[in-house]
């Protein structure tokens, strides 16, 4: 099979959560264990950092990978979903895995695919571990899928675990209260493995403390150890001053991920780097700062408050749940523009009414959809939006919506594309290399 034929086989054969939703979710680790056993358990041959969370885990994963690369470590990075090319999920030092590896791996594992019928995510997790093992990476940053305890990535025993935050998302699978969701995410906490918590509130903090006590795992709450003392956001550049709470010493960091919400991820990353240094990783302050300032270039991260063009400004952001949209709204408060245009498409299994209720009523809306079965039809989204006094026209795909917005917007207006990772992935002007 060619690379394209291999992808067609994987997409057609395996249930894919991003396309069909909950029907693709496997509520145990059996298939992943079987796949990895057949491969000689490559996950045991790779040192890992494991990252879970409702929002921010992708940015945190990429920032840490960039810092480790800058420090000279051969760094694997597994994330999901991809925007343009499947191989974005599996990278080493920012370079996507080889097409031939995907072909050979699929051919080798095909008999097992036919017999145990794993999900798409289960196969990609096993593929990542195999690639990182074969390439002998020094460290691999592993992002969970949508959970933690039952996530396919949770067959590893990492050097460090990280949970960025807890918010309402995937409630049908993870629970409809924050403590229940926190319990699922806390499943990545392993025996005596340090755990860094990015954000917590009283009801989730107790869940993390209980689990860390059970596992005798040292626990570090980043928001109590690091404090954002100043933020400067001008001309789509973000400079952040962080104070160490214990020593009262401050340092400034320039981020090429310019969403204001990255300040929270930055505190998590800085405490995580501190823990890695305690574990023997040699990372200088210069290497740390270089990685943060060049995360996009080093790792190829896209879709996080990403500037696609100016005059008028077009921003792409993968924010798609309540917390993600709140972060976008916070960013808007410090962004200069004349009139706001919002291009939005969502998938059916999100809390759509809640998201729509948060959005500004004085913006011009362009309702559209990603080209996947999970996507909510643009007309249905428009009808729900009308109930929240949000008005605009419908478009069959995101690029038609962008073209119309460009015809409508003035030079000082702001156009935002949001609501779905998959919608952002279909933007023609988004170039992923």
Beta strands, then each sheet from edge to edge (+ up, - down):
strand 1: 48-52
strand 2: 75-78
strand 3: 90-92
strand 4: 95-96
strand 5: 139-143
strand 6: 160-163
strand 7: 194-197
strand 8: 219-221
strand 9: 226-234
strand 10: 237-244
strand 11: 250-255
strand 12: 306-309
strand 13: 313-316
strand 14: 340-344
strand 15: 364-367
strand 16: 392-394
strand 17: 414-418
sheet 1: 4+ 3- 2+ 5+ 1+ 6+ 7+ 8+
sheet 2: 9+ 10- 11+
sheet 3: 12+ 13- 17- 14- 15- 16-
end
